């Protein structure tokens, strides 16, 4: 091999515009000179415009979709380099990645090389793992890090597969012809919902690592991945204008202030929810604000429409007193609002506050107009679970100015009482206003009183082991920030923090108000009362944390999960829009919504349940049984079953959508062999099974087709304590589902009992079952029950679940079996096309009776199925399926 071989990097990509652009930037900054990049793109959103005008970068645009293995072969065939290196579009690479790869390859005399372990980072979870070789494949090398000689590829090209092609390729080489190369400082694999292969981090070859390893390695590049780290998906703003008038948001904007930083999130959240937003700054600090926000600011023109004032009602609000549709979003921290606020607020159509406490304060202050709650929250990209090292002493944090209303003196006194004589204990007081009104009298106390022009102060929470949130708050942002980072929190259960203390009581250490204090000469107009914590109560909580470090850490981890899910800042825009749409006069839509259409919604129907589950995970979408109003639709997604639609009426409605410029997706819950006219009207066709998707692709080779698997619940209720011989099944009563076959099998199963949760669509079917089951140990629960109740009862009573469906000619999926998997009970199914996508997580014997015998008796089989079902449900959970839908909708919207 020459001392400096030419390296060809190959990057297959599809509809990952942001990630692909970042990957190209990583290639361009490599310090290895003899390199080229070949991008093979078969996505609907072509990325050729992202590539630099550089002869080292070549772009291959495919007219049809191709498996990833085929795209790798196309790139390899076009390669000029002697060495070919994988350069996947979703991984991070340091400038020295190629140099390290070539250096490790040169002296090995091998045909293939790669890293034997890689650091993996999930932006959505805010977690990191080290992935090594699986137990069954000790010679494993990480596919995204592979490099090989071009001649070696020519002898063993990739299989035409969309996943696992790299592992199959590697298996073709003897161990002596492969080499291990360390890329410990040069590479991070990024995990996300769109990865080509599934990642089960519960396996032994995945080991949790500190997120600090990721931040140290990525450095400033980590900021790019902030957009991937919301609790819910963060779609880009629509290129198509929303309906009706714009909403003008008047607020201070800047990352270093409370109102200012939250105002930016409010604007972005409303825009991403489909509203047309313009901004009028009360003050503006552009440094640190996102380009997405700045672009909204730059195109704001002051068009008439509803006005949302987001600040305290000072003199600035007087300038907008004549606005006919005025909405005010504000907060306060005592039982009565300042007297000067009441008259300006009374002019608003609706006042929006972040806590139920403030609803009461508004009413007690004399406000009579509607008052709605829209909680503030944290950005999961910034505030997420932090892995903290073990420390000799406990480090306590308080966030806020040194003042009576923040009860800083109470916190200091309680900390001194709890840690008297402990030289390793530390107390950090973090303020930002530069008051300099406190000087520590204890060398263990650090006082920082300066503003920081950063997006959040997560770095301060990272240094702490426990947070004291003792202030009087309108909401309690430090409380939620601390919880989100995994800190146990000692929290004053009063004012705005009372909501969180009530909803997450077991996840923090609440302190009741021991007394109440009235305001004095507060220049802000303080009235009413506010709670005051007791020093002894706070000290007791701190001592508990010090003595129960493991339990406190577990509490913090659970608190982080709750805060990220229940107090994400990205849910507020949706909540504010909903409040405005309810209370403006006249009532009207202020945004376009993604529309889910299922005519059976609200009835006992599998398609209806599927749609309801999906809508529950997509709060910005509307689900309807009637044909949606296309004037307010961003994307129309039809949930199709042949019994629910008339072909000609559906085709006509889809033509209306096309004329209105509304993209259309259709999920065919049953895919038949013959084409339908309405299929030609859709922008995207989807199926619930791989088989169905392949049928649609063959039928419509030039149309976008997706496999959208049925989502799985992740309930896993407690299982029965004692094994028995109860076999069970679930679903609408129909002969094709094998329920009568189970009756026939019962006599041969010696002491087994059948439990069936099955609602009959016709009275005659129910009567026929009752006649045929008479005298057998069979029990049918005939009422239509919520799926969660069914799962709870199956887990408590069943020893095996059986779904013995008849074979069918069309492609369809069973939602009932996914419900069964969520019970954690081992599942047996018929070896039919119904369950092709579930072969790894269900038992599929050829014979029903002998199969049930084995499932009841084989402990090893039962345990492996139980583990597999839990992993499968987590990997195909409804939130993940919803995220996939949202990604597809935004791609359709972009065209």
RARASUL-V134534 format. One record per backbone hydrogen bond with DSSP energy under -0.5 kcal/mol. NH is the residue of the N-H (numbers start at 0). CO is the residue of the C=O. E is the energy in kcal/mol with one decimal. If there is no record, write none. Layout:
# RARASUL-V134534
nh=NH co=CO e=E
nh=NH co=CO e=E
This chain:
# RARASUL-V134534
nh=4 co=1 e=-0.7
nh=6 co=33 e=-2.2
nh=7 co=5 e=-0.5
nh=7 co=82 e=-3.0
nh=8 co=6 e=-0.6
nh=8 co=35 e=-3.2
nh=9 co=84 e=-2.3
nh=10 co=37 e=-2.8
nh=12 co=39 e=-2.6
nh=19 co=15 e=-3.6
nh=20 co=16 e=-2.4
nh=21 co=17 e=-1.8
nh=22 co=18 e=-2.4
nh=23 co=19 e=-2.2
nh=24 co=20 e=-1.8
nh=25 co=21 e=-2.0
nh=26 co=22 e=-1.8
nh=27 co=23 e=-2.4
nh=28 co=24 e=-1.3
nh=29 co=26 e=-1.7
nh=30 co=94 e=-2.3
nh=32 co=30 e=-0.6
nh=34 co=32 e=-2.0
nh=35 co=6 e=-1.8
nh=36 co=55 e=-3.2
nh=37 co=8 e=-2.8
nh=38 co=36 e=-0.5
nh=38 co=57 e=-2.8
nh=39 co=10 e=-1.9
nh=39 co=37 e=-0.5
nh=40 co=38 e=-0.6
nh=40 co=59 e=-2.7
nh=41 co=12 e=-1.5
nh=45 co=43 e=-1.0
nh=49 co=46 e=-1.9
nh=50 co=47 e=-1.2
nh=53 co=51 e=-2.1
nh=56 co=53 e=-2.2
nh=57 co=36 e=-3.0
nh=57 co=55 e=-0.5
nh=59 co=38 e=-3.4
nh=60 co=58 e=-0.6
nh=61 co=40 e=-2.8
nh=61 co=59 e=-0.6
nh=68 co=160 e=-3.1
nh=70 co=66 e=-2.0
nh=71 co=67 e=-2.4
nh=72 co=68 e=-2.1
nh=73 co=69 e=-2.1
nh=74 co=70 e=-2.1
nh=75 co=71 e=-2.8
nh=76 co=72 e=-2.4
nh=77 co=73 e=-1.3
nh=78 co=74 e=-0.5
nh=78 co=75 e=-1.0
nh=81 co=5 e=-0.9
nh=82 co=5 e=-2.1
nh=83 co=147 e=-3.1
nh=84 co=7 e=-2.8
nh=85 co=145 e=-2.7
nh=86 co=9 e=-2.4
nh=88 co=11 e=-0.6
nh=90 co=87 e=-1.0
nh=91 co=187 e=-2.7
nh=93 co=185 e=-2.4
nh=96 co=93 e=-1.9
nh=99 co=95 e=-2.5
nh=100 co=96 e=-2.3
nh=101 co=97 e=-2.8
nh=102 co=98 e=-2.3
nh=103 co=99 e=-1.9
nh=104 co=100 e=-1.6
nh=105 co=101 e=-2.6
nh=106 co=102 e=-0.8
nh=107 co=104 e=-1.2
nh=108 co=104 e=-0.7
nh=109 co=104 e=-0.5
nh=110 co=176 e=-2.7
nh=111 co=176 e=-1.8
nh=112 co=146 e=-2.9
nh=113 co=178 e=-1.5
nh=117 co=130 e=-2.1
nh=118 co=186 e=-0.5
nh=119 co=128 e=-3.5
nh=120 co=188 e=-2.9
nh=121 co=126 e=-2.6
nh=122 co=120 e=-0.7
nh=122 co=190 e=-0.6
nh=125 co=121 e=-2.0
nh=126 co=121 e=-1.2
nh=127 co=208 e=-0.7
nh=128 co=119 e=-2.4
nh=129 co=206 e=-3.0
nh=130 co=117 e=-2.9
nh=130 co=128 e=-0.6
nh=131 co=129 e=-0.5
nh=131 co=204 e=-2.5
nh=136 co=133 e=-1.7
nh=139 co=136 e=-2.0
nh=141 co=114 e=-2.8
nh=144 co=141 e=-1.6
nh=145 co=142 e=-1.5
nh=146 co=112 e=-2.3
nh=147 co=83 e=-2.3
nh=148 co=110 e=-2.0
nh=149 co=81 e=-2.3
nh=152 co=148 e=-1.8
nh=153 co=149 e=-2.1
nh=154 co=150 e=-1.4
nh=155 co=151 e=-1.3
nh=160 co=158 e=-2.4
nh=167 co=163 e=-1.9
nh=168 co=164 e=-2.0
nh=169 co=165 e=-2.2
nh=170 co=166 e=-1.8
nh=171 co=167 e=-0.5
nh=171 co=168 e=-1.3
nh=172 co=169 e=-1.9
nh=176 co=173 e=-1.8
nh=177 co=174 e=-1.5
nh=178 co=111 e=-1.8
nh=180 co=113 e=-2.5
nh=185 co=182 e=-1.2
nh=186 co=182 e=-1.3
nh=187 co=91 e=-1.8
nh=188 co=118 e=-2.5
nh=189 co=89 e=-0.6
nh=190 co=120 e=-2.9
nh=190 co=188 e=-0.6
nh=194 co=191 e=-1.7
nh=199 co=197 e=-0.5
nh=200 co=198 e=-0.9
nh=202 co=199 e=-1.6
nh=205 co=202 e=-1.8
nh=206 co=129 e=-2.2
nh=206 co=204 e=-0.6
nh=208 co=127 e=-2.4
nh=212 co=209 e=-1.6
nh=213 co=209 e=-0.5
nh=213 co=210 e=-0.6
nh=214 co=210 e=-2.3
nh=215 co=211 e=-2.7
nh=216 co=212 e=-1.6
nh=217 co=213 e=-3.1
nh=218 co=214 e=-2.0
nh=220 co=217 e=-1.9
nh=221 co=218 e=-1.8
nh=222 co=219 e=-1.2
nh=223 co=220 e=-1.4
nh=224 co=220 e=-0.6
nh=224 co=221 e=-0.8
nh=225 co=222 e=-1.3
nh=226 co=223 e=-1.0
nh=227 co=224 e=-1.6
nh=228 co=225 e=-1.6
nh=234 co=232 e=-0.6
nh=237 co=270 e=-0.5
nh=245 co=303 e=-0.6
nh=246 co=275 e=-2.7
nh=247 co=245 e=-0.5
nh=247 co=305 e=-2.6
nh=248 co=246 e=-0.6
nh=248 co=277 e=-2.7
nh=249 co=247 e=-0.6
nh=249 co=307 e=-2.8
nh=250 co=248 e=-0.6
nh=250 co=279 e=-1.3
nh=251 co=309 e=-0.5
nh=252 co=282 e=-2.2
nh=253 co=259 e=-0.6
nh=254 co=286 e=-0.5
nh=256 co=253 e=-0.7
nh=260 co=256 e=-2.1
nh=261 co=257 e=-2.0
nh=262 co=258 e=-2.3
nh=263 co=259 e=-1.2
nh=264 co=260 e=-1.3
nh=265 co=261 e=-2.1
nh=266 co=262 e=-2.4
nh=267 co=263 e=-2.4
nh=268 co=264 e=-3.0
nh=269 co=265 e=-2.2
nh=270 co=266 e=-2.3
nh=271 co=267 e=-2.7
nh=272 co=268 e=-1.1
nh=273 co=270 e=-1.5
nh=274 co=269 e=-2.2
nh=275 co=589 e=-0.6
nh=276 co=274 e=-0.7
nh=277 co=246 e=-2.6
nh=279 co=248 e=-2.5
nh=281 co=250 e=-2.5
nh=282 co=250 e=-0.6
nh=284 co=252 e=-2.1
nh=288 co=285 e=-2.1
nh=293 co=289 e=-2.5
nh=294 co=290 e=-2.3
nh=295 co=291 e=-1.2
nh=296 co=292 e=-2.4
nh=297 co=293 e=-2.6
nh=298 co=294 e=-1.5
nh=299 co=296 e=-1.2
nh=306 co=324 e=-2.6
nh=307 co=247 e=-3.3
nh=308 co=306 e=-0.6
nh=308 co=326 e=-3.3
nh=309 co=249 e=-3.0
nh=309 co=307 e=-0.6
nh=310 co=308 e=-0.7
nh=310 co=328 e=-0.8
nh=313 co=311 e=-2.5
nh=316 co=313 e=-1.1
nh=317 co=314 e=-1.0
nh=318 co=314 e=-0.5
nh=318 co=315 e=-1.1
nh=319 co=316 e=-1.8
nh=320 co=317 e=-1.4
nh=322 co=319 e=-1.7
nh=325 co=322 e=-0.6
nh=326 co=306 e=-2.7
nh=327 co=349 e=-1.6
nh=328 co=308 e=-3.0
nh=329 co=327 e=-0.5
nh=329 co=351 e=-1.8
nh=334 co=528 e=-2.1
nh=335 co=526 e=-0.7
nh=336 co=360 e=-0.6
nh=340 co=337 e=-1.9
nh=341 co=337 e=-0.7
nh=341 co=338 e=-0.8
nh=342 co=338 e=-0.6
nh=343 co=339 e=-0.5
nh=344 co=340 e=-2.4
nh=345 co=341 e=-1.7
nh=346 co=343 e=-1.1
nh=347 co=344 e=-1.9
nh=348 co=325 e=-3.3
nh=349 co=325 e=-0.7
nh=350 co=369 e=-2.2
nh=351 co=327 e=-3.2
nh=352 co=371 e=-2.7
nh=357 co=354 e=-0.5
nh=358 co=354 e=-0.9
nh=359 co=355 e=-1.7
nh=360 co=356 e=-2.0
nh=361 co=357 e=-2.3
nh=362 co=358 e=-2.1
nh=363 co=359 e=-3.0
nh=364 co=360 e=-1.4
nh=365 co=362 e=-1.5
nh=366 co=361 e=-2.3
nh=369 co=348 e=-0.6
nh=371 co=350 e=-2.1
nh=373 co=352 e=-2.5
nh=377 co=566 e=-2.6
nh=379 co=377 e=-0.7
nh=381 co=378 e=-2.2
nh=382 co=378 e=-3.0
nh=383 co=381 e=-0.8
nh=385 co=484 e=-2.0
nh=387 co=385 e=-0.8
nh=395 co=393 e=-0.6
nh=395 co=425 e=-2.9
nh=396 co=465 e=-2.1
nh=397 co=427 e=-2.3
nh=399 co=429 e=-3.1
nh=402 co=400 e=-1.0
nh=405 co=402 e=-0.5
nh=406 co=402 e=-0.5
nh=406 co=403 e=-1.1
nh=407 co=402 e=-1.4
nh=410 co=406 e=-2.0
nh=411 co=407 e=-2.5
nh=412 co=408 e=-2.3
nh=413 co=409 e=-2.6
nh=414 co=410 e=-2.4
nh=415 co=411 e=-2.4
nh=416 co=412 e=-2.1
nh=417 co=413 e=-2.5
nh=418 co=414 e=-2.2
nh=419 co=416 e=-0.7
nh=421 co=418 e=-2.1
nh=422 co=420 e=-0.8
nh=424 co=421 e=-1.0
nh=425 co=393 e=-2.3
nh=426 co=443 e=-1.9
nh=427 co=395 e=-3.0
nh=428 co=445 e=-3.0
nh=429 co=397 e=-3.0
nh=429 co=427 e=-0.6
nh=430 co=428 e=-0.7
nh=430 co=447 e=-3.5
nh=444 co=441 e=-2.3
nh=445 co=426 e=-3.1
nh=447 co=428 e=-2.9
nh=447 co=445 e=-0.5
nh=448 co=446 e=-0.5
nh=449 co=430 e=-1.6
nh=453 co=451 e=-2.1
nh=455 co=254 e=-0.5
nh=455 co=453 e=-1.7
nh=459 co=456 e=-1.8
nh=460 co=456 e=-1.2
nh=461 co=457 e=-2.2
nh=462 co=458 e=-0.6
nh=462 co=459 e=-0.7
nh=463 co=460 e=-1.3
nh=464 co=394 e=-3.4
nh=465 co=394 e=-1.4
nh=466 co=487 e=-2.1
nh=467 co=396 e=-2.9
nh=468 co=466 e=-0.6
nh=468 co=489 e=-3.1
nh=469 co=467 e=-0.7
nh=471 co=404 e=-3.3
nh=472 co=470 e=-0.6
nh=479 co=475 e=-1.7
nh=480 co=476 e=-2.9
nh=481 co=477 e=-2.7
nh=482 co=478 e=-2.1
nh=483 co=479 e=-2.7
nh=484 co=480 e=-1.5
nh=485 co=482 e=-1.9
nh=486 co=481 e=-2.3
nh=487 co=464 e=-0.7
nh=489 co=466 e=-3.1
nh=490 co=488 e=-0.7
nh=490 co=508 e=-1.6
nh=491 co=468 e=-2.5
nh=492 co=490 e=-0.5
nh=492 co=510 e=-3.1
nh=493 co=491 e=-1.8
nh=495 co=472 e=-3.1
nh=496 co=493 e=-1.4
nh=497 co=494 e=-1.9
nh=498 co=495 e=-0.7
nh=500 co=496 e=-2.3
nh=501 co=497 e=-2.1
nh=502 co=498 e=-2.4
nh=503 co=499 e=-2.7
nh=504 co=501 e=-0.6
nh=506 co=503 e=-2.0
nh=507 co=504 e=-1.0
nh=508 co=488 e=-3.1
nh=509 co=507 e=-0.6
nh=510 co=490 e=-3.0
nh=512 co=492 e=-0.5
nh=513 co=511 e=-0.6
nh=513 co=531 e=-2.0
nh=514 co=531 e=-1.3
nh=516 co=529 e=-2.4
nh=518 co=527 e=-0.8
nh=521 co=519 e=-1.1
nh=522 co=520 e=-0.5
nh=524 co=521 e=-1.9
nh=526 co=335 e=-0.6
nh=529 co=516 e=-1.6
nh=531 co=514 e=-2.3
nh=537 co=533 e=-2.1
nh=538 co=534 e=-2.6
nh=539 co=535 e=-2.4
nh=540 co=536 e=-1.7
nh=541 co=537 e=-2.1
nh=542 co=538 e=-2.4
nh=543 co=539 e=-2.0
nh=544 co=540 e=-2.0
nh=545 co=541 e=-2.2
nh=546 co=542 e=-2.0
nh=547 co=543 e=-1.5
nh=551 co=547 e=-2.7
nh=552 co=548 e=-2.4
nh=553 co=549 e=-2.2
nh=554 co=550 e=-2.4
nh=555 co=551 e=-2.3
nh=556 co=552 e=-2.4
nh=557 co=553 e=-2.2
nh=558 co=554 e=-2.5
nh=559 co=555 e=-2.2
nh=560 co=556 e=-1.8
nh=561 co=557 e=-2.0
nh=562 co=558 e=-2.9
nh=563 co=559 e=-2.5
nh=564 co=560 e=-1.7
nh=565 co=561 e=-3.3
nh=566 co=562 e=-2.3
nh=568 co=377 e=-2.7
nh=570 co=567 e=-1.6
nh=571 co=568 e=-1.1
nh=574 co=570 e=-1.7
nh=575 co=571 e=-2.8
nh=576 co=572 e=-2.2
nh=577 co=573 e=-2.1
nh=578 co=574 e=-2.0
nh=579 co=575 e=-2.4
nh=580 co=576 e=-2.7
nh=581 co=577 e=-1.6
nh=582 co=578 e=-1.6
nh=583 co=579 e=-2.3
nh=591 co=273 e=-1.8
nh=592 co=631 e=-3.1
nh=593 co=619 e=-0.6
nh=594 co=634 e=-3.1
nh=595 co=593 e=-0.5
nh=595 co=621 e=-3.2
nh=596 co=594 e=-0.5
nh=596 co=636 e=-2.5
nh=597 co=595 e=-0.6
nh=597 co=623 e=-2.3
nh=600 co=597 e=-2.4
nh=602 co=599 e=-2.0
nh=604 co=602 e=-1.4
nh=608 co=604 e=-2.2
nh=609 co=605 e=-2.5
nh=610 co=606 e=-2.5
nh=611 co=607 e=-2.4
nh=612 co=608 e=-2.5
nh=613 co=609 e=-2.1
nh=614 co=610 e=-2.7
nh=615 co=611 e=-2.0
nh=616 co=612 e=-1.0
nh=616 co=613 e=-0.8
nh=617 co=614 e=-1.1
nh=620 co=617 e=-2.4
nh=621 co=593 e=-2.8
nh=623 co=595 e=-2.5
nh=629 co=627 e=-0.8
nh=631 co=628 e=-1.4
nh=632 co=629 e=-1.2
nh=633 co=592 e=-2.2
nh=635 co=662 e=-2.7
nh=636 co=594 e=-3.3
nh=636 co=634 e=-0.6
nh=637 co=635 e=-0.6
nh=637 co=664 e=-2.9
nh=638 co=596 e=-2.8
nh=639 co=637 e=-0.9
nh=639 co=666 e=-2.5
nh=643 co=640 e=-2.2
nh=644 co=640 e=-0.7
nh=646 co=644 e=-0.5
nh=649 co=645 e=-2.5
nh=650 co=646 e=-2.5
nh=651 co=647 e=-1.9
nh=652 co=648 e=-2.1
nh=653 co=649 e=-2.3
nh=654 co=650 e=-1.9
nh=655 co=651 e=-1.8
nh=656 co=652 e=-1.8
nh=657 co=653 e=-2.1
nh=658 co=654 e=-2.2
nh=659 co=655 e=-1.9
nh=660 co=657 e=-1.0
nh=661 co=656 e=-2.7
nh=662 co=633 e=-0.7
nh=662 co=660 e=-0.6
nh=664 co=635 e=-2.7
nh=665 co=683 e=-2.0
nh=666 co=637 e=-2.8
nh=667 co=665 e=-0.7
nh=667 co=685 e=-3.0
nh=668 co=639 e=-2.5
nh=668 co=666 e=-0.9
nh=670 co=810 e=-2.7
nh=671 co=669 e=-0.7
nh=678 co=675 e=-1.1
nh=679 co=675 e=-0.6
nh=679 co=676 e=-1.1
nh=680 co=677 e=-1.1
nh=681 co=678 e=-1.1
nh=682 co=663 e=-1.9
nh=683 co=663 e=-1.4
nh=684 co=703 e=-2.2
nh=685 co=665 e=-2.7
nh=686 co=705 e=-1.9
nh=687 co=667 e=-0.7
nh=692 co=688 e=-2.1
nh=693 co=689 e=-2.3
nh=694 co=690 e=-2.0
nh=695 co=691 e=-2.1
nh=696 co=692 e=-2.3
nh=697 co=693 e=-2.3
nh=698 co=694 e=-1.9
nh=699 co=695 e=-2.6
nh=702 co=699 e=-1.7
nh=703 co=682 e=-0.6
nh=705 co=684 e=-2.2
nh=707 co=686 e=-2.8
nh=707 co=705 e=-0.7
nh=708 co=706 e=-0.6
nh=709 co=687 e=-0.5
nh=711 co=875 e=-2.1
nh=715 co=821 e=-1.7
nh=719 co=794 e=-1.8
nh=726 co=724 e=-0.7
nh=726 co=752 e=-2.9
nh=727 co=799 e=-2.3
nh=728 co=754 e=-1.7
nh=730 co=756 e=-2.1
nh=732 co=758 e=-2.1
nh=733 co=731 e=-0.7
nh=736 co=733 e=-1.4
nh=737 co=734 e=-1.8
nh=738 co=733 e=-0.7
nh=741 co=737 e=-1.5
nh=742 co=738 e=-1.3
nh=743 co=739 e=-1.9
nh=744 co=740 e=-1.7
nh=745 co=741 e=-1.3
nh=746 co=742 e=-0.6
nh=747 co=744 e=-1.0
nh=748 co=745 e=-2.1
nh=749 co=746 e=-0.7
nh=752 co=724 e=-2.3
nh=753 co=776 e=-2.8
nh=754 co=726 e=-2.6
nh=755 co=778 e=-3.0
nh=756 co=728 e=-2.3
nh=757 co=755 e=-0.8
nh=757 co=780 e=-1.7
nh=765 co=761 e=-1.5
nh=766 co=762 e=-2.3
nh=767 co=763 e=-2.5
nh=768 co=764 e=-2.1
nh=769 co=765 e=-2.2
nh=770 co=766 e=-2.1
nh=771 co=767 e=-2.4
nh=772 co=768 e=-2.4
nh=773 co=769 e=-0.7
nh=773 co=770 e=-0.6
nh=775 co=772 e=-2.2
nh=777 co=775 e=-2.7
nh=778 co=753 e=-2.5
nh=780 co=755 e=-3.2
nh=781 co=779 e=-0.8
nh=784 co=782 e=-0.8
nh=789 co=785 e=-2.0
nh=790 co=786 e=-2.6
nh=791 co=787 e=-2.2
nh=792 co=788 e=-2.1
nh=793 co=789 e=-2.7
nh=794 co=790 e=-2.6
nh=795 co=791 e=-1.4
nh=796 co=792 e=-1.5
nh=797 co=793 e=-2.8
nh=798 co=725 e=-3.2
nh=799 co=725 e=-1.4
nh=800 co=825 e=-2.5
nh=801 co=727 e=-2.7
nh=802 co=827 e=-2.3
nh=803 co=736 e=-0.6
nh=804 co=802 e=-1.1
nh=805 co=735 e=-3.1
nh=810 co=670 e=-2.5
nh=811 co=809 e=-0.6
nh=812 co=668 e=-0.6
nh=814 co=812 e=-0.6
nh=817 co=813 e=-0.7
nh=818 co=814 e=-1.8
nh=819 co=815 e=-2.1
nh=820 co=816 e=-2.3
nh=821 co=817 e=-1.5
nh=822 co=819 e=-1.6
nh=823 co=820 e=-1.5
nh=824 co=819 e=-0.7
nh=827 co=800 e=-3.3
nh=828 co=842 e=-2.6
nh=829 co=802 e=-1.7
nh=830 co=844 e=-0.6
nh=831 co=829 e=-2.5
nh=834 co=831 e=-1.4
nh=835 co=832 e=-1.1
nh=837 co=834 e=-1.8
nh=838 co=835 e=-0.9
nh=840 co=837 e=-1.2
nh=841 co=837 e=-1.0
nh=842 co=826 e=-2.5
nh=843 co=841 e=-0.5
nh=850 co=846 e=-1.5
nh=851 co=847 e=-2.3
nh=852 co=848 e=-2.2
nh=853 co=849 e=-2.2
nh=854 co=850 e=-2.3
nh=855 co=851 e=-2.2
nh=856 co=852 e=-1.4
nh=857 co=853 e=-3.1
nh=858 co=856 e=-1.0
nh=861 co=857 e=-2.2
nh=862 co=858 e=-2.6
nh=863 co=859 e=-2.3
nh=864 co=860 e=-2.2
nh=865 co=861 e=-2.2
nh=866 co=862 e=-2.2
nh=867 co=863 e=-2.3
nh=868 co=864 e=-2.6
nh=869 co=865 e=-1.6
nh=870 co=866 e=-2.2
nh=871 co=867 e=-2.6
nh=872 co=868 e=-2.5
nh=873 co=869 e=-2.0
nh=874 co=870 e=-2.3
nh=875 co=871 e=-1.8
nh=876 co=873 e=-1.0
nh=877 co=711 e=-1.2
nh=880 co=876 e=-2.3
nh=881 co=877 e=-2.9
nh=882 co=878 e=-2.2
nh=883 co=879 e=-1.9
nh=884 co=880 e=-2.0
nh=885 co=881 e=-2.6
nh=886 co=882 e=-2.2
nh=887 co=883 e=-2.1
nh=888 co=884 e=-2.7
nh=889 co=885 e=-2.2
nh=890 co=886 e=-1.8
nh=891 co=887 e=-2.5
nh=892 co=888 e=-2.3
nh=893 co=889 e=-1.9
nh=894 co=890 e=-0.7
nh=894 co=891 e=-0.7
